[in-house]
């Protein structure tokens, strides 16, 4: 839960921000409504949804890495061609 400083500023711990980032619904149920889940079909569905989200995120990171590699190769090839053309 948030803490308040002497001047009334609200501070959320980094762990809560991370928890909210991963699953806002789970954070809301736990922190705002006091629900504690010990195991159920909903938890299993949530685990599947989180796994799907993680797979999609990893796929996005992989695509981003591949795009950067291709761009670097294209830039290197362009520089190489310019240097070769300059010598001719």
C-alpha positions in Angstrom: 0.0 0.0 0.0 1.1 3.6 -0.5 3.0 5.4 2.2 2.7 9.1 2.9 5.5 11.4 3.7 5.3 14.1 6.4 4.2 16.6 3.8 1.4 14.3 2.5 3.1 13.1 -0.6 2.0 9.6 -1.6 4.8 7.1 -2.3 4.2 3.7 -3.9 6.9 1.0 -3.4 8.7 -0.2 -6.5 7.5 -3.7 -5.9 3.8 -2.5 -6.1 4.5 -0.6 -9.3 6.1 -3.8 -10.8 3.2 -5.9 -9.6 0.7 -3.5 -11.1 2.6 -3.4 -14.4 2.5 -7.2 -14.7 -1.2 -7.5 -13.9 -3.3 -4.5 -12.9 -6.3 -6.8 -12.3 -4.5 -8.9 -9.7 -3.0 -5.8 -8.1 -6.5 -4.3 -7.8 -8.0 -7.4 -6.4 -5.3 -7.8 -3.8 -4.6 -4.2 -2.8 -7.9 -2.4 -3.2 -10.4 -5.2 -2.5 -8.4 -7.5 -0.2 -9.0 -10.6 -2.2 -6.4 -13.4 -1.6 -6.3 -16.1 -4.2 -5.0 -19.5 -3.1 -5.8 -21.5 -6.2 -8.7 -21.8 -8.6 -9.6 -22.0 -12.2 -9.3 -18.2 -12.3 -5.7 -18.5 -11.2 -5.0 -21.1 -13.8 -6.5 -18.8 -16.5 -4.5 -15.9 -15.1 -1.3 -18.0 -15.3 -2.1 -18.9 -18.9 -2.8 -15.2 -19.8 0.5 -14.2 -18.1 2.4 -16.8 -20.0 0.9 -15.7 -23.3 1.8 -12.1 -22.4 5.3 -13.1 -21.6 5.7 -15.0 -24.8 4.3 -12.0 -26.8 6.7 -9.7 -25.0 9.7 -12.0 -25.7 8.6 -12.2 -29.4 8.5 -8.4 -29.5 12.0 -8.1 -28.0 13.3 -10.7 -30.5 11.8 -8.8 -33.5 13.3 -5.6 -32.1 16.8 -7.2 -31.9 16.5 -8.6 -35.4 15.4 -5.2 -36.8 18.5 -3.5 -35.1 20.8 -6.2 -36.6 19.4 -5.8 -40.1 19.7 -2.0 -39.8 23.3 -2.3 -38.7 24.1 -4.7 -41.6 22.4 -2.4 -44.1 24.4 0.6 -42.7 27.6 -1.3 -42.9 26.9 -2.5 -46.4 26.1 1.1 -47.4 29.3 2.4 -46.0 31.3 -0.4 -47.6 29.7 0.4 -51.0 30.4 4.1 -50.6 34.0 3.4 -49.8 34.4 1.0 -52.8 32.7 3.5 -55.2 34.9 6.3 -54.0 38.1 4.3 -54.9 36.8 3.6 -58.4 
